Amino acid sequence: MVNVRFYTRRGCHLCEEAARVLELVGAELEFSITVVDIDLDPAAKALYHEDIPVTLLPNGRRFRYGLDKNEFQSQLS
């Protein structure tokens, strides 16, 4: 199963939108999600504080600032 890492923070409206896309795609395709709150992870915050939400696939593909449903689905397939 593919594991997707989702970097987020509380109060981020773009993060909320990306989380909805993950939920929609999750209803169609099987994958697991590891959610990382960058405010609780100093290393993640150093990497992504300007770019959230960030969705990271195992193949290294990164979606920053949001998540396009169709593009994300095609990368998972």
N, C-alpha and C positions, 0 to 999 in steps of 0.2 A: 504494500500500500504506500502511496506517495504521502510524504509528510510535508506540509506547507508551514513555513514560519511566518507569523503575522505580527509585525511590530506596530504598536499602537500606543495611545495614551488616553487617559480620561479627558473628556471635554473636547475632543477633536471631532468635528463634524465630518471631515473627510474620512476619518477612521470608521465612523459609524456607517457611512455609505459603503465603504469597502467591506465591512463586516456583513452587510446585507447581501452584497454580491457573493461573498464566500458561502453564505447560507443558501442562496439560490442555486449556486453551482453544486453545493453539497447535496442538494435534493436530487440532482441528476447524475453526478459522478461520485465515486467513492474515493475519499482522501481524508487524511487526518490533519488537524491544525494544532500547532503549538503557538499559543498567544504569548507575546512578550510585551509587557508594559515597560516602555523605555524609562519611565520615571522610577522604576524599581530595579533597573539593571543598568548600572553606570557604563558598562562597555557598550551596550546597545544604544544608550543615549548618545555616547560619543560618536558612534557611527551614523545614527539615523535621525538625530533630533531635528534637523532641518527638512527631512525628506518624508516624514510619516504621512500617511500610512505606508508601510513597506511590506510587500508580500514577496517572500523568497521561496523559490522552488528548489528542489534538490539539484537540478541541472545548472544552478547558478543564475537562472533568469530572475530578474528583480523587477517588480512593479512598484513604482514610487508615486506618491501624491494621490493615489487612487487605484482603482482596479476596473478594467474593462472586462465585462462578463464574457464576451465572445473570444477575446484574445486569451484570457485566462483559461477558458475551457479548451481552446485549441492547444495550449501549452501542456495541459494535463493529459490530453488524449494521446 
